[in-house]
Structures are given as structure tokens and as C-alpha cells.
Amino acid sequence: MKRHCVSKLTIAFILAQLLLLATPVRTMSQNKITTAKTDELSLTKSEASHFAQLALKCVTKEYPNKPEHTINDGNDVKSPRAMHPAFYGCFDWHSSVHGHWMLVRLLRLFPDLPEGSQIRNALNANLSAENLRVEVAYLNQPNRQSFERTYGWAWLLKLAQALRGWNDEDGKLWATNLQPLADALAQKYVGFLPKQTYPIRTGVHPNTAFGLAFALDYAVASGNKHLASWLEERSRSYLGKDANYPAAWEPGGEDFFSPALIEADLMRRVLNPAEFEQWFHRFLPDLTKDEPKILLHPAVVTDRTDPKLVHLDGLNLSRAWCMRSIAAALPEKDAARQILAQAATEHAKDALAHVTSGNYEGEHWLASFAVFLLSTPAP
């Protein structure tokens, strides 16, 4: 892969960060994250502008590309854009999907974003009705049964959820164009879940808890009760009896999810507050003793040019959003609540400093994780 050139501005930003590590205040240039108080991390317009620029660089960037594609015959050897005219950029299909989600999210939060017209142009080009018909047709071809299951499925439904109820003419058109693909993937969930006997507990794409969590958000928002009932039943069946989870074994060397925290983040959606509190303390019984410490402190990234090792920056971001949401679901006097809130801040501070590294290996997807984190309310 070719590495992007690091600008003088980026170098200056990195040096500034090194000088400021000992202080609780972080200041970045206008195009970087600007958070006055690190314990009050939230998404600002300047941050949104910077993240939008990262996504705009990749949603129309076809190469380098890592397709998840089974070649059925010689006619199936095609370019990424020919196979996926909507989601051909950002190195892989799922990263393109959550790059589109991020652009929609930012435009909804900041309608006057300086990059607004660029965002609309990119989304109008990619999310056309014809492009999305090709995406649906791809799913119906032979040997596509497990394509992007369930990470890409989940992000596509999150994109569809982001477009729902938006009083914006472009947004309404994109939502209409996207709906057949969302419907196809919702049906894939319903077809697959009865056959999946055991959950997948990995810290990368196939993680079952993550796939269920985002799909459940969509099912609730869209009123798809049939999908929601399956997702809730599977969540309870797979995970409802979990206890004494071995979180000290985390993280894996290329994780971008914490299997422990992503599971708890799902279960706080499924269980009522009293049930969740009991379940959580059975699940991670030593958390109120600040254990396991390896779960509560950011993972170390040694090489941000390595496409697998840089996953750990994403882990720190996803840990932070899970910790925020889990803490908010616990009673105010629960000892775990403050521990998780503090750990979330520590993870966020560490990871947000590295969303922009100058390396496409991380930049093509980390901004989406950062925006999801900064869109998650602090407890």
C-alpha cells in the first residue's frame, strides 16, 4: 500500500500532542480535534469538518481495495466499482458503508458544514437507485451467503437508520434508494440467525454481539418487530447466562472490538435496567475492583502503517463508546459506573489523537469510529 504524505501541519500536530501529554487540556489546529476539557469529549463543528474530509477522501477512492469476493467464473473477475458501484471506496465494502454513515451523521448534526456540498455530491453519486439495485443483485448471486456477515450488514442497517425521519430532500431520496438493500439484509438476518447455534466472540468483523446490537437499533427505529424479536431472542439465548467472562485475556493482537464490552453493550439494549445490572455484575464481577486492568486502560499501538495492528486504535474508540453506554445503563450509585466513565475518557483521549496518522491503513475507517464515539452521550 502507498502511504499518504504527512503534511507539515500533521507533523506540527503530533509534536504538539507530545508536549501536551502531561496536561489535561488538548489543543489542536483548526482542522483537528479541539476539545477544551478531555473529560467532556463531544463532537464539535471543526471536528466534524475534519472527519468529513477524511471520509470524502475515501468514499470515491477505488484503490487500494480488499474485496470480499468469491469468483464464480471468469465473468466474475471485475473491478471493485463494477461489483459495488455504491460502496467501492475506502479499501473495503464495510468501511465504505460506515464512511457513508458518518457523512450522513455529520450532515444531520451540522447542516451548514463547509463540506456540505461535497458530501451531497458524493452521496448523490454513490447512493443512486441504479447503484443500489446492483448492490442488491450482488447479494442474490451464488456464493454470496456470508458476504459481509454480520459486520457489513450491521453498518448498512445503521446507515439506513441514520437516514430515517430526516426532513431533507436529498436524505429522503437516499433513504428510498437504500431501503431495498436494507430490506435484503434484514431478511438475511432473519434467515441466518435460526441457523447460528453459537455466537462468534472474536474482536473483529464477525463478532455476533456487534452485529446484533446495530441491527436491533435499526429494527426498533424502523418498527420491524419480526427482526427485533429474533435479535432479542438470540441475544438472550447466546449471552444471557454468561458469567465471569475472561476479560483479562483481552485484547487480541488485531482486535477493534472488546468481545466483553461489545457483549455488554448489546445486553444493555436487550435487558431491562434491573436485569442488566444483575447480569453485568455476574458477567464482569471484578470490575468494581478496577479489574481486569488490561480492559480498563488503552491498548498500545506500535505501528500505524500496519493494517492489522492499527485495529487497536479502533479498539480504544469502540471500548470508549461501549463504556459510555454501559455506564449510562447502570444506576447512578453503581460503583462500576464511575470506573467505566473514567476509563472511557482515558480511551477516548488516547485514540482520538491518532485518527489522523497520515496512513490510509487507519484513516480509511477510524474516523467513523471516532464519530460514533463522540455521538455517544457521556453518562
Buried (B, 14 or more C-beta within 10 A) or exposed (E): EEEBEBEEBBEEBBEBBEEBEEEEEBBBBEBBBBBEEBBEBEBBBBBBBBBBBBBBBBBBBBEBBEBBBEEEEEEEEEEBBEBBBBBBBBBBBBBBBBBBBBBBBBBBBBEEBEBBEBBBEBBEEBBBEEBBBBBBEBBEEEEBEEBBBBBBBBBBBBBBBBBBEBEBEBBBBBBEBBBBBBBBBBEBBBEBBEEBEEBBBBBBBBBBBBBBBBBBBBBBBBEBEEBBEBBBBBBBEBBEEBEEBEBEEBBBEBBBBBBBBBBBBBBBBBBEEEBBBEBBBEBBEEBBEBBBEEBBBBBEBEEBBBBEBBBBBBBBBBBBBBBBBBBBBBEEEBBBBBBBBBBBBBBBBBBBBBBBBBBBBBBBBBBBBBBBBBBBEBB
